[in-house]
Amino acid sequence: MKSDLPTQACTLCPRKCGANRLSGQSGFCGATDVVKIARAALHFWEEPCISGEAGSGTIFFSYCPLRCCYCQNAHIATGEQGAVVTEERLVEICLDLQRQGALNINMVTPTHYADVLRRVIAQARDTGLTLPIVWNTSGYECVEQIEANEGFVDVYLTDFKYADAVLAERYSHAPDYESVALAALDKMVELCGEPQFDELDGQVRLIKGVVVRHLLLPEALDNSKRVVKLLHERYGQRILLSIMNQYTPLLTTHAQAGDEFAIRTLTKCPELAKQASDQDYEALLDYADALGCEDYFWQEGSANLESFIPDFDLTGVQNSR
């Protein structure tokens, strides 16, 4: 299958930075012409219809086109962690995860490798992969790339972070986030349709459809209310909504360790040094209920503990054969 990565100018993500990645130039995301991953293992902390009890076969890719300043996976988003893998190894990893009993293959932050991953998915299916493919994304996607994913991706596990251009610029340098993410989400819903489920070894899993996550940020309740209202009114039961409270102020830890980026970020955005309040989260859930949202996912207890962030220690990455 011929690569659709632009020879001279990369346009895989909405940044359309124009990097000549095939010649080794880094894009805005940080990636070049090779694929890096930081972990490939069963993951148990996604929504129940994704992880179940058996776990989601999750592959964490290094680098990211969005690069939010509060990123919970910053060490892989910047490419500090991860190892280069071949397409052949990625195919093996997918099949390994299937043998381990995964409910699906969950590709986390895949956007900047979309062309390669479509080839990998096709090759894996040709050699025995039968699991649904989950595209786990920030939501900042190009419509044409979502269209190109048709026939390759079964489930979208996508964020919808902002309905506030000022906040999107402040935290993600993406003032166009709402309009871009909305257009991409429209296409995801169009291609995947309403959620479809089956059972695998007695576990209910999502095999087709779109899960939309929204993370409540500190002092950003108004943004979250706008997001929930927008999603409910536009899509209703055509999506599965997940309202999250697991923001973890890792910037504080990094700043205390002398990380200059964290120090600069907290100087500019001091609100990110704390967790979102329980009161705000309860207010957001009450707001969703009042709108008529039904059957959405929500979190309780200490969902914002660092223990919910996996170790990016190359588990499952290296070939053990």
KEGU-833149 format. One record per residue (C-alpha): x, y, z. Coordinates in nm, 4 decimals, m for minus. Example, Ala and Ser with C-alpha at 12.3 -4.5 7.8 and 13.67 -1.06 7.14 Angstrom:
2
+----------+----------+----------+
|        X |        Y |        Z |
+----------+----------+----------+
|   1.2300 |  m0.4500 |   0.7800 |
|   1.3670 |  m0.1060 |   0.7140 |
+----------+----------+----------+
//
This chain:
321
+----------+----------+----------+
|        X |        Y |        Z |
+----------+----------+----------+
|   0.0000 |   0.0000 |   0.0000 |
|   0.1445 |   0.3357 |  m0.1041 |
|   0.2091 |   0.5871 |   0.1732 |
|  m0.0152 |   0.8921 |   0.1723 |
|   0.2267 |   1.0939 |   0.3847 |
|   0.2964 |   1.4059 |   0.1761 |
|   0.6373 |   1.3857 |   0.0093 |
|   0.7183 |   1.7532 |   0.0556 |
|   0.4702 |   1.8891 |   0.3107 |
|   0.2933 |   1.7028 |   0.5917 |
|  m0.0777 |   1.7787 |   0.6270 |
|  m0.1839 |   1.4835 |   0.8420 |
|  m0.3068 |   1.7050 |   1.1289 |
|  m0.4822 |   2.0435 |   1.1365 |
|  m0.1515 |   2.2196 |   1.2056 |
|  m0.0562 |   2.1456 |   0.8420 |
|   0.2986 |   2.2446 |   0.9319 |
|   0.4391 |   2.1406 |   0.5954 |
|   0.7365 |   1.9496 |   0.7349 |
|   0.9108 |   1.7164 |   0.4899 |
|   0.8977 |   1.4230 |   0.7298 |
|   1.0000 |   1.1686 |   0.4674 |
|   1.3396 |   1.3376 |   0.4543 |
|   1.3698 |   1.3283 |   0.8347 |
|   1.2407 |   1.6773 |   0.9146 |
|   1.0377 |   1.7040 |   1.2374 |
|   0.6813 |   1.8249 |   1.2181 |
|   0.5041 |   2.0446 |   1.4730 |
|   0.4240 |   1.7178 |   1.6513 |
|   0.7952 |   1.6344 |   1.6807 |
|   0.7783 |   1.3186 |   1.4701 |
|   0.9871 |   1.2478 |   1.1630 |
|   0.9581 |   0.9550 |   0.9217 |
|   0.9878 |   0.6849 |   1.1887 |
|   0.7304 |   0.5620 |   1.4401 |
|   0.8001 |   0.5663 |   1.8136 |
|   0.5915 |   0.4004 |   2.0809 |
|   0.6319 |   0.4026 |   2.4582 |
|   0.4088 |   0.1166 |   2.5739 |
|   0.1978 |  m0.1660 |   2.4318 |
|  m0.0018 |  m0.3540 |   2.6927 |
|  m0.3444 |  m0.4349 |   2.8302 |
|  m0.4939 |  m0.1195 |   2.9776 |
|  m0.7762 |  m0.1251 |   3.2326 |
|  m0.8593 |   0.2425 |   3.2875 |
|  m1.0649 |   0.3301 |   2.9819 |
|  m1.4441 |   0.3419 |   2.9771 |
|  m1.6040 |   0.0043 |   3.0660 |
|  m1.7103 |  m0.0703 |   2.7083 |
|  m1.3491 |  m0.0185 |   2.5951 |
|  m1.1482 |  m0.1867 |   2.8727 |
|  m1.3985 |  m0.4282 |   3.0233 |
|  m1.2299 |  m0.6667 |   3.2655 |
|  m0.9911 |  m0.8165 |   3.0113 |
|  m0.8308 |  m0.4847 |   2.9184 |
|  m0.7866 |  m0.2782 |   2.6067 |
|  m0.4871 |  m0.3587 |   2.3868 |
|  m0.3353 |  m0.0145 |   2.4113 |
|  m0.0443 |   0.1192 |   2.2069 |
|   0.0880 |   0.4563 |   2.3245 |
|   0.2530 |   0.6524 |   2.0433 |
|   0.5214 |   0.9126 |   2.1084 |
|   0.4759 |   1.2788 |   2.0055 |
|   0.1505 |   1.4701 |   1.9628 |
|   0.0146 |   1.7329 |   1.7228 |
|  m0.1816 |   1.9208 |   1.9920 |
|   0.0702 |   1.9422 |   2.2795 |
|  m0.1515 |   2.0804 |   2.5594 |
|   0.0574 |   2.2559 |   2.8242 |
|  m0.1063 |   2.0495 |   3.1025 |
|  m0.0596 |   1.7142 |   2.9249 |
|  m0.0819 |   1.4157 |   3.1576 |
|   0.1452 |   1.2153 |   2.9267 |
|   0.3955 |   1.4918 |   2.8588 |
|   0.7020 |   1.2695 |   2.8458 |
|   0.5656 |   1.0775 |   2.5494 |
|   0.3941 |   1.3791 |   2.3903 |
|   0.7349 |   1.5447 |   2.3598 |
|   0.9009 |   1.2238 |   2.2439 |
|   1.1301 |   1.1984 |   2.5465 |
|   1.0077 |   0.8437 |   2.6007 |
|   0.9554 |   0.5796 |   2.3376 |
|   1.1465 |   0.3576 |   2.0992 |
|   1.1457 |   0.3360 |   1.7213 |
|   0.9536 |   0.0404 |   1.5799 |
|   0.9037 |  m0.0920 |   1.2302 |
|   0.5678 |  m0.1473 |   1.0647 |
|   0.6325 |  m0.5206 |   1.0868 |
|   0.6840 |  m0.4945 |   1.4621 |
|   0.3627 |  m0.2956 |   1.4999 |
|   0.1747 |  m0.5728 |   1.3220 |
|   0.3293 |  m0.8251 |   1.5642 |
|   0.2331 |  m0.6075 |   1.8605 |
|  m0.1313 |  m0.5979 |   1.7491 |
|  m0.1364 |  m0.9757 |   1.7182 |
|   0.0431 |  m1.0153 |   2.0542 |
|  m0.2225 |  m0.8027 |   2.2256 |
|  m0.4964 |  m1.0111 |   2.0653 |
|  m0.3323 |  m1.3283 |   2.2000 |
|  m0.3252 |  m1.1691 |   2.5471 |
|  m0.7057 |  m1.1410 |   2.5384 |
|  m0.7462 |  m0.7715 |   2.4595 |
|  m1.0980 |  m0.6536 |   2.3745 |
|  m0.9667 |  m0.4233 |   2.1006 |
|  m0.6547 |  m0.2546 |   1.9649 |
|  m0.6439 |   0.0951 |   2.1120 |
|  m0.4111 |   0.3363 |   1.9300 |
|  m0.3395 |   0.6347 |   2.1552 |
|  m0.2376 |   0.9644 |   1.9899 |
|  m0.2140 |   0.8115 |   1.6417 |
|  m0.2922 |   1.1164 |   1.4276 |
|   0.0606 |   1.2019 |   1.3126 |
|   0.1214 |   0.8392 |   1.2113 |
|  m0.2142 |   0.7912 |   1.0376 |
|  m0.0722 |   0.6894 |   0.7004 |
|   0.1536 |   0.4229 |   0.8522 |
|  m0.1160 |   0.2916 |   1.0860 |
|  m0.3640 |   0.2326 |   0.8074 |
|  m0.1050 |   0.0091 |   0.6425 |
|  m0.0347 |  m0.1653 |   0.9732 |
|  m0.4045 |  m0.2301 |   1.0365 |
|  m0.4471 |  m0.3768 |   0.6876 |
|  m0.1422 |  m0.6011 |   0.7283 |
|  m0.2489 |  m0.7136 |   1.0766 |
|  m0.5944 |  m0.8049 |   0.9524 |
|  m0.4420 |  m0.9995 |   0.6638 |
|  m0.2449 |  m1.2035 |   0.9191 |
|  m0.5238 |  m1.2799 |   1.1650 |
|  m0.6261 |  m0.9665 |   1.3579 |
|  m1.0003 |  m0.9698 |   1.4259 |
|  m1.0309 |  m0.7109 |   1.7053 |
|  m1.1976 |  m0.3703 |   1.6637 |
|  m0.9587 |  m0.0788 |   1.6094 |
|  m0.9976 |   0.2141 |   1.8504 |
|  m0.8612 |   0.5534 |   1.7399 |
|  m0.7825 |   0.7335 |   2.0676 |
|  m0.7402 |   1.1005 |   1.9808 |
|  m0.7370 |   1.4559 |   2.1132 |
|  m1.0153 |   1.5333 |   1.8676 |
|  m0.7919 |   1.7753 |   1.6763 |
|  m0.8177 |   1.5909 |   1.3458 |
|  m0.8546 |   1.6683 |   0.9748 |
|  m1.1819 |   1.5615 |   0.8151 |
|  m0.9959 |   1.4158 |   0.5183 |
|  m0.7925 |   1.1895 |   0.7486 |
|  m1.1081 |   1.0670 |   0.9223 |
|  m1.2482 |   0.9895 |   0.5780 |
|  m0.9289 |   0.8012 |   0.4930 |
|  m0.9739 |   0.5934 |   0.8112 |
|  m1.3010 |   0.4469 |   0.6805 |
|  m1.2656 |   0.0708 |   0.6693 |
|  m0.9704 |   0.0780 |   0.9083 |
|  m1.1096 |   0.2330 |   1.2298 |
|  m1.4141 |   0.0911 |   1.4082 |
|  m1.4362 |   0.3054 |   1.7219 |
|  m1.3316 |   0.6622 |   1.7947 |
|  m1.2366 |   0.7420 |   2.1532 |
|  m1.2029 |   1.1154 |   2.1081 |
|  m1.1637 |   1.4184 |   2.3300 |
|  m1.3646 |   1.7357 |   2.2957 |
|  m1.1611 |   1.9729 |   2.5080 |
|  m1.2798 |   2.3256 |   2.4403 |
|  m1.5803 |   2.5322 |   2.3365 |
|  m1.3802 |   2.8449 |   2.4247 |
|  m1.1253 |   2.9815 |   2.1758 |
|  m0.9404 |   3.1779 |   2.4437 |
|  m0.8928 |   2.8679 |   2.6573 |
|  m0.7939 |   2.6610 |   2.3537 |
|  m0.5261 |   2.9145 |   2.2648 |
|  m0.4104 |   2.9509 |   2.6260 |
|  m0.3604 |   2.5796 |   2.6868 |
|  m0.3138 |   2.4217 |   2.3429 |
|  m0.2162 |   2.7010 |   2.1007 |
|  m0.5198 |   2.6015 |   1.8952 |
|  m0.7834 |   2.8782 |   1.8914 |
|  m0.9603 |   2.6920 |   1.6090 |
|  m0.9978 |   2.3782 |   1.8219 |
|  m1.3781 |   2.3900 |   1.8529 |
|  m1.4551 |   2.4267 |   1.4828 |
|  m1.1875 |   2.1773 |   1.3761 |
|  m1.2846 |   1.9163 |   1.6342 |
|  m1.6533 |   1.9613 |   1.5582 |
|  m1.6044 |   1.9020 |   1.1863 |
|  m1.3956 |   1.5921 |   1.2596 |
|  m1.6510 |   1.4629 |   1.5089 |
|  m1.9327 |   1.5115 |   1.2586 |
|  m1.7421 |   1.2864 |   1.0179 |
|  m1.6650 |   1.0269 |   1.2878 |
|  m2.0334 |   1.0002 |   1.3773 |
|  m2.1351 |   0.9893 |   1.0118 |
|  m1.8971 |   0.7021 |   0.9340 |
|  m1.9406 |   0.4986 |   1.2540 |
|  m2.3100 |   0.5504 |   1.3176 |
|  m2.4792 |   0.4858 |   1.6506 |
|  m2.2947 |   0.2749 |   1.9091 |
|  m2.2957 |  m0.1005 |   1.8482 |
|  m2.1956 |  m0.3624 |   2.1047 |
|  m2.1229 |  m0.7319 |   2.1199 |
|  m1.9926 |  m0.9755 |   2.3801 |
|  m1.6482 |  m1.1312 |   2.3938 |
|  m1.5982 |  m1.3985 |   2.6599 |
|  m1.8994 |  m1.2632 |   2.8438 |
|  m1.7811 |  m0.9011 |   2.8355 |
|  m1.9793 |  m0.6285 |   2.6624 |
|  m1.7608 |  m0.4222 |   2.4325 |
|  m1.8121 |  m0.1396 |   2.1881 |
|  m1.7413 |  m0.2607 |   1.8342 |
|  m1.8615 |   0.0438 |   1.6375 |
|  m1.9290 |   0.4014 |   1.7377 |
|  m1.7904 |   0.7143 |   1.8996 |
|  m1.7053 |   0.7829 |   2.2638 |
|  m1.6498 |   1.1530 |   2.3336 |
|  m1.4504 |   1.2461 |   2.6415 |
|  m1.4441 |   1.5815 |   2.8116 |
|  m1.2021 |   1.6565 |   3.0941 |
|  m1.3003 |   1.9215 |   3.3484 |
|  m1.0078 |   2.1589 |   3.4007 |
|  m0.9464 |   2.3794 |   3.7070 |
|  m1.1572 |   2.6960 |   3.7060 |
|  m1.3050 |   2.6068 |   3.3664 |
|  m1.6587 |   2.4996 |   3.4566 |
|  m1.8185 |   2.7396 |   3.2065 |
|  m1.6168 |   2.5863 |   2.9228 |
|  m1.7212 |   2.2380 |   3.0307 |
|  m2.0874 |   2.3329 |   3.0423 |
|  m2.0661 |   2.4734 |   2.6902 |
|  m1.9000 |   2.1535 |   2.5677 |
|  m2.1589 |   1.9247 |   2.7270 |
|  m2.4467 |   2.1353 |   2.5944 |
|  m2.3002 |   2.1404 |   2.2448 |
|  m2.2425 |   1.7649 |   2.2360 |
|  m2.5835 |   1.6797 |   2.3770 |
|  m2.7769 |   1.9079 |   2.1451 |
|  m2.5822 |   1.8132 |   1.8332 |
|  m2.5472 |   1.4379 |   1.8762 |
|  m2.7773 |   1.3150 |   2.1514 |
|  m2.7609 |   0.9353 |   2.1810 |
|  m2.5524 |   0.8994 |   1.8639 |
|  m2.2413 |   0.9306 |   2.0815 |
|  m2.1386 |   0.7929 |   2.4194 |
|  m2.0438 |   1.0864 |   2.6425 |
|  m1.7725 |   1.0546 |   2.9077 |
|  m1.7378 |   1.3393 |   3.1594 |
|  m1.4039 |   1.3137 |   3.3366 |
|  m1.2500 |   1.4619 |   3.6522 |
|  m0.9050 |   1.3039 |   3.6408 |
|  m0.7010 |   1.6181 |   3.5754 |
|  m0.3751 |   1.5709 |   3.7651 |
|  m0.1582 |   1.8797 |   3.8334 |
|   0.1673 |   1.7175 |   3.7247 |
|   0.3045 |   2.0611 |   3.6354 |
|   0.3484 |   2.1258 |   4.0066 |
|   0.5609 |   1.8138 |   4.0494 |
|   0.7689 |   1.8981 |   3.7439 |
|   0.8151 |   2.2599 |   3.8526 |
|   0.9330 |   2.1502 |   4.1943 |
|   1.1902 |   1.9317 |   4.0180 |
|   1.3189 |   2.2355 |   3.8291 |
|   1.1491 |   2.1774 |   3.4928 |
|   1.1681 |   2.5144 |   3.3178 |
|   0.8660 |   2.4525 |   3.0928 |
|   0.6503 |   2.3664 |   3.3963 |
|   0.7730 |   2.6733 |   3.5828 |
|   0.6929 |   2.9028 |   3.2879 |
|   0.3525 |   2.7419 |   3.2377 |
|   0.2508 |   2.7781 |   3.6013 |
|   0.3671 |   3.1391 |   3.6011 |
|   0.1359 |   3.2066 |   3.3071 |
|  m0.1452 |   2.9710 |   3.4152 |
|  m0.1320 |   2.9358 |   3.7960 |
|  m0.4762 |   2.7727 |   3.8031 |
|  m0.3210 |   2.4575 |   3.6553 |
|  m0.1331 |   2.3978 |   3.9802 |
|  m0.4436 |   2.2557 |   4.1447 |
|  m0.7052 |   1.9919 |   4.0801 |
|  m1.0501 |   2.0733 |   3.9488 |
|  m1.2783 |   2.1067 |   4.2484 |
|  m1.5236 |   1.8367 |   4.3481 |
|  m1.7905 |   2.1065 |   4.3668 |
|  m1.7334 |   2.2026 |   4.0033 |
|  m1.7474 |   1.8410 |   3.8939 |
|  m2.0740 |   1.7805 |   4.0774 |
|  m2.2116 |   2.1006 |   3.9254 |
|  m2.1143 |   1.9768 |   3.5790 |
|  m2.2830 |   1.6402 |   3.6317 |
|  m2.5956 |   1.8152 |   3.7616 |
|  m2.5909 |   2.0353 |   3.4527 |
|  m2.5667 |   1.7308 |   3.2242 |
|  m2.8612 |   1.5735 |   3.4051 |
|  m3.0663 |   1.8915 |   3.3702 |
|  m2.9983 |   1.8986 |   2.9959 |
|  m3.1399 |   1.5473 |   2.9674 |
|  m2.8128 |   1.3619 |   2.9096 |
|  m2.8618 |   0.9913 |   2.9711 |
|  m2.6252 |   0.7000 |   3.0268 |
|  m2.3058 |   0.9027 |   3.0203 |
|  m1.9848 |   0.7848 |   3.1844 |
|  m1.8642 |   0.9672 |   3.4939 |
|  m1.5895 |   0.9162 |   3.7500 |
|  m1.5969 |   0.8892 |   4.1252 |
|  m1.3336 |   0.8756 |   4.3961 |
|  m0.9715 |   0.9698 |   4.3395 |
|  m0.9665 |   0.9507 |   3.9605 |
|  m0.6979 |   1.2187 |   3.9510 |
|  m0.4261 |   1.0100 |   4.1129 |
|  m0.0981 |   0.9708 |   3.9264 |
|  m0.1409 |   0.5932 |   3.9581 |
|  m0.3923 |   0.6160 |   3.6727 |
|  m0.1072 |   0.7209 |   3.4421 |
|   0.0806 |   0.4120 |   3.3191 |
|   0.4567 |   0.3694 |   3.3195 |
|   0.5932 |   0.4429 |   2.9747 |
|   0.8724 |   0.1928 |   3.0212 |
|   0.8626 |   0.0261 |   2.6784 |
|   0.6493 |  m0.2613 |   2.8070 |
|   0.5501 |  m0.4718 |   2.5080 |
|   0.7542 |  m0.2638 |   2.2658 |
|   1.0685 |  m0.4679 |   2.2148 |
|   1.0499 |  m0.7976 |   2.0301 |
|   1.0968 |  m1.0745 |   2.2877 |
|   1.1446 |  m1.3492 |   2.0280 |
+----------+----------+----------+
//
